[in-house]
């Protein structure tokens, strides 16, 4: 009995009045229609925005010439620590040595790959660059492969 008395008050006579029922259905349909329209517009906008991420970048001829002139050099040897005070402007801390202890080339990297591979036989590749302080070159290491007895 308590349920029958409280229910119309809680729902605002939704289930009892026929006139109010048609108003509520119309209101519900309009809200649903607005939701569907905005959902469609959102999906359509997402589709066109995502297509812009997959467009290939077209390089002009000047950029493609620069890419062709970049030469990558590759060396093999043992990474050895070098006193950074010898090359203070260049921030060189490592060199690549052969098995006899002769220096092959100075090394520099943007990350910690040289510190990790110190004392190991490696194959390094990257771009050669000129030293500021002296006449010479160093290799800006982009890839490093640690060699072992099997390879």
Beta strands, then each sheet from edge to edge (+ up, - down):
strand 1: 72-81
strand 2: 94-97
strand 3: 103-109
strand 4: 121-130
strand 5: 137-146
sheet 1: 1+ 2- 3+ 5+ 4- 1+
end
